[in-house]
Amino acid sequence: MSKTIYATGKRKTAIAKVWLKPGTGKVVINGLNLDTWLGGHEAIKMRVMQPLRLTKQDTAVDIMASTLGGGYSAQADALRHGISKALSLFEPNFRTILKPHGLLTRDSRVVERKKYGKRKARRSPQFSKR
């Protein structure tokens, strides 16, 4: 029974499409393995693998993902969100492990839009008394 689970993770403007299936612990993102995709960013790699380590599935499932939008850090967080959602669909008991760590919550903080008459979203032009 080789069921493939699909989930989508999001963060800022980054989107990660995640396919999870039983396997040997292979992680492929945009056709590259995790080490090639993230280079020397060890802390971000650990953040991506966090849901797998918490549920002890780092050698039990294969992950294939594609990411788009945002930067590599936001993409990594979107990937973490997608993996968490896929794991909770894969095994409903994992939800109780992932939820307290906030891994199933979508981080909804996005860049505020620029307003008319302002230099940025909130920054006003410099005031001159004379």
RODO-2510 file (C-alpha; in nm, 4 decimals, decimal comma):
residues 130
     n   res          X          Y          Z
     1     m     0,0000     0,0000     0,0000
     2     s     0,2034     0,2929    -0,1279
     3     k    -0,0215     0,5925    -0,0681
     4     t     0,1055     0,9361    -0,1678
     5     i    -0,0099     1,2322     0,0395
     6     y    -0,0195     1,5860    -0,1031
     7     a    -0,0124     1,9062     0,1050
     8     t     0,0603     2,2733     0,0454
     9     g     0,2630     2,4900     0,2846
    10     k     0,2791     2,8698     0,2776
    11     r     0,4832     3,1512     0,4358
    12     k     0,4886     3,5185     0,3218
    13     t     0,4770     3,4873    -0,0600
    14     a     0,6482     3,1445    -0,0727
    15     i     0,4533     2,8291    -0,1561
    16     a     0,5702     2,4697    -0,1135
    17     k     0,3925     2,1765    -0,2779
    18     v     0,4766     1,8591    -0,0859
    19     w     0,4263     1,4931    -0,1825
    20     l     0,4920     1,2433     0,0977
    21     k     0,5056     0,8647     0,0601
    22     p     0,6481     0,5717     0,2606
    23     g     1,0156     0,5214     0,1785
    24     t     1,3713     0,5509     0,3062
    25     g     1,4001     0,9171     0,4123
    26     k     1,4915     1,0746     0,0783
    27     v     1,4149     1,4504     0,0558
    28     v     1,4044     1,6047    -0,2937
    29     i     1,3236     1,9746    -0,3377
    30     n     1,3025     2,1269    -0,6871
    31     g     1,4919     1,8229    -0,8216
    32     l     1,7790     1,8688    -0,5718
    33     n     1,8521     1,6987    -0,2413
    34     l     1,8234     1,9046     0,0795
    35     d     2,2006     1,9677     0,1158
    36     t     2,2354     2,0946    -0,2423
    37     w     1,9175     2,3048    -0,2234
    38     l     2,0069     2,4855     0,1010
    39     g     2,3868     2,4749     0,0791
    40     g     2,5543     2,5517     0,4120
    41     h     2,2471     2,6821     0,5968
    42     e     2,2468     2,4192     0,8735
    43     a     1,9949     2,5995     1,0992
    44     i     1,7423     2,6273     0,8151
    45     k     1,7960     2,2583     0,7227
    46     m     1,7180     2,1656     1,0846
    47     r     1,3999     2,3794     1,0681
    48     v     1,2871     2,1942     0,7524
    49     m     1,3531     1,8520     0,9105
    50     q     1,1900     1,9420     1,2478
    51     p     0,8463     1,7840     1,1785
    52     l     1,0122     1,4612     1,0575
    53     r     1,2378     1,4416     1,3637
    54     l     0,9532     1,5103     1,6090
    55     t     0,7417     1,2306     1,4593
    56     k     1,0491     1,0020     1,4135
    57     q     0,9745     0,9675     1,0407
    58     d     1,3093     1,1009     0,9066
    59     t     1,4024     0,7530     0,7741
    60     a     1,0483     0,6205     0,7121
    61     v     0,9063     0,8560     0,4462
    62     d     1,0233     1,0059     0,1163
    63     i     0,9469     1,3699     0,0434
    64     m     0,9300     1,5289    -0,2989
    65     a     0,8592     1,9024    -0,3007
    66     s     0,8588     2,2019    -0,5296
    67     t     0,8880     2,5554    -0,3971
    68     l     0,8239     2,8908    -0,5602
    69     g     0,8099     3,2573    -0,4584
    70     g     0,9829     3,4412    -0,1756
    71     g     1,3407     3,3770    -0,0643
    72     y     1,5104     3,0559     0,0455
    73     s     1,4282     3,1105     0,4151
    74     a     1,0555     3,1696     0,3528
    75     q     1,0547     2,8724     0,1116
    76     a     1,2107     2,6556     0,3832
    77     d     0,9416     2,7626     0,6327
    78     a     0,6705     2,6960     0,3717
    79     l     0,8258     2,3528     0,3165
    80     r     0,8210     2,2845     0,6934
    81     h     0,4513     2,3810     0,7034
    82     g     0,3742     2,1572     0,4036
    83     i     0,5621     1,8582     0,5508
    84     s     0,3760     1,9013     0,8811
    85     k     0,0376     1,9094     0,7058
    86     a     0,1275     1,6035     0,4967
    87     l     0,2420     1,4103     0,8061
    88     s    -0,0832     1,4878     0,9894
    89     l    -0,2784     1,3536     0,6884
    90     f    -0,0455     1,0510     0,6620
    91     e    -0,0991     0,9532     1,0289
    92     p    -0,3712     1,1411     1,2277
    93     n    -0,1879     1,0677     1,5579
    94     f     0,1008     1,2931     1,4467
    95     r    -0,1302     1,5953     1,4778
    96     t    -0,1075     1,5775     1,8593
    97     i     0,2750     1,5838     1,8342
    98     l     0,3021     1,8654     1,5760
    99     k     0,0277     2,1005     1,7015
   100     p     0,1919     2,2019     2,0356
   101     h     0,5083     2,3031     1,8452
   102     g     0,3037     2,5348     1,6184
   103     l     0,4002     2,3466     1,3021
   104     l     0,0454     2,3210     1,1664
   105     t    -0,0210     2,6958     1,1969
   106     r     0,0293     2,9054     0,8850
   107     d     0,2476     3,2081     0,9668
   108     s     0,0193     3,4771     0,8217
   109     r     0,2622     3,7706     0,8498
   110     v     0,3074     3,9305     0,5082
   111     v     0,4565     4,2634     0,3971
   112     e     0,2173     4,5529     0,4524
   113     r     0,1247     4,7437     0,1379
   114     k     0,2571     5,0928     0,0637
   115     k     0,0047     5,3699     0,1215
   116     y    -0,0527     5,6862    -0,0839
   117     g     0,1311     5,9911     0,0568
   118     k     0,3759     5,7754     0,2514
   119     r     0,7318     5,6771     0,1674
   120     k     0,6816     5,3146     0,2708
   121     a     0,3883     5,1393     0,4408
   122     r     0,3998     5,3686     0,7472
   123     r     0,7017     5,5989     0,7063
   124     s     0,5910     5,9590     0,6440
   125     p     0,7913     6,2143     0,4449
   126     q     1,0281     6,4226     0,6611
   127     f     0,8473     6,7136     0,8275
   128     s     0,9912     7,0608     0,7707
   129     k     0,8698     7,3419     0,9988
   130     r     1,0256     7,6135     0,7770
***
